[in-house]
Amino acid sequence: YQKRAAKVGFDWDEVSEAWKKVKEEIVEVEQEMTDEVDKSRMKDELGDLLFAIVNVLRLYNIHADEAVYAANQKFYHRFSYIEDRVRESNKDFSDYSLEELDGFWNEAKQNGL
């Protein structure tokens, strides 16, 4: 839809304007996060946010599916590193705090994963 709209001139002149839209959508998502979350409205707002992010990717000429695939691969490798560290310790995941596991995550990042 975004490409079709862009072909007829309904598009941002600058990618910075698309980034402003992403920030606007983040605010709208945050406004929907209350004690009594309306999941339908939250779904709509999160969908708008994803749509805005995909639009930014389009403007950078990056395919969204390729970016998500790469992010999933990066997550897989880093989380596998965490699993290996936990396994090497002969402990369970439940024996670690989130902060400790996040430390393993940061090690994985430092190791280029």
Secondary structure, 3 states (H helix, E strand, C coil): CHHHHHHCCCCCCCHHHHHHHHHHHHHHHHHHCCCCCCHHHHHHHHHHHHHHHHHHHHHCCCCHHHHHHHHHHHHHHHHHHHHHHHHHCCCCHHHCCHHHHHHHHHHHHHCCC
